[in-house]
Amino acid sequence: MNDTTWNLSDPYVFQTLSSIVGAKVAVQTTRGSVRGTLKNVQPDHIVVEMGGNSFFIRTQQIIWVVPNPKLKME
């Protein structure tokens, strides 16, 4: 029998991001930023698609998220 237990490190972030799947997002991580479409949210990571590539970002590495960003980065 498989006794897998998921512990959410930040349930509010998980819940909020789950509500905006399919939206354009800007995500700042400890390694840089990614802008694209939020495709999937899991307890330990999110998937952002940008330029035909899928970026799997660990939830613990997220600093902030901007849904539907209006500003262009220069």
C-alpha positions as CSV (number, residue, x, y, z in Angstrom):
1,M,0.0,0.0,0.0
2,N,1.2,3.5,-0.9
3,D,1.0,5.9,2.1
4,T,1.9,9.2,0.3
5,T,1.1,12.3,2.3
6,W,1.4,15.8,0.8
7,N,2.3,18.7,3.0
8,L,1.6,22.1,1.6
9,S,4.4,24.5,2.5
10,D,2.1,27.5,1.8
11,P,-1.6,26.5,1.3
12,Y,-2.6,30.1,0.6
13,V,-0.3,30.4,-2.4
14,F,-1.4,27.0,-3.7
15,Q,-5.1,28.0,-3.4
16,T,-4.6,31.5,-4.9
17,L,-2.5,30.2,-7.9
18,S,-5.1,27.4,-8.4
19,S,-7.7,30.0,-9.0
20,I,-5.8,31.7,-11.8
21,V,-4.8,28.7,-13.9
22,G,-4.8,29.8,-17.6
23,A,-4.0,33.4,-16.8
24,K,-0.9,35.2,-17.9
25,V,1.6,35.6,-15.0
26,A,4.9,37.1,-14.1
27,V,6.7,34.9,-11.5
28,Q,9.8,36.0,-9.6
29,T,11.9,33.2,-8.2
30,T,15.2,33.0,-6.3
31,R,16.9,32.4,-9.7
32,G,15.1,35.1,-11.9
33,S,11.7,35.8,-13.4
34,V,9.5,34.0,-15.9
35,R,6.5,35.5,-17.8
36,G,4.0,33.3,-19.5
37,T,0.8,31.3,-19.0
38,L,0.1,29.5,-15.8
39,K,-0.7,26.0,-17.0
40,N,-0.8,23.9,-13.9
41,V,-0.5,24.1,-10.1
42,Q,0.5,21.3,-7.8
43,P,1.3,21.2,-4.1
44,D,5.0,21.4,-4.7
45,H,5.4,23.2,-8.1
46,I,3.7,25.3,-10.8
47,V,4.1,25.1,-14.6
48,V,4.4,28.3,-16.6
49,E,4.5,28.1,-20.4
50,M,6.6,30.7,-22.2
51,G,7.6,30.6,-25.9
52,G,6.5,27.0,-26.3
53,N,8.6,25.9,-23.3
54,S,7.2,24.6,-20.0
55,F,9.0,25.9,-16.9
56,F,8.5,23.8,-13.8
57,I,8.9,26.1,-10.8
58,R,9.1,24.8,-7.2
59,T,6.6,26.6,-5.0
60,Q,9.2,27.2,-2.3
61,Q,11.4,29.1,-4.8
62,I,8.6,31.7,-5.6
63,I,9.1,35.2,-4.2
64,W,6.1,36.8,-5.9
65,V,3.5,36.4,-8.7
66,V,1.7,39.0,-10.7
67,P,-1.4,37.8,-12.4
68,N,-2.2,39.4,-15.8
69,P,0.8,41.7,-15.8
70,K,0.3,44.9,-17.7
71,L,3.8,46.4,-17.7
72,K,6.4,45.4,-20.3
73,M,9.8,44.6,-19.0
74,E,12.5,46.8,-20.7
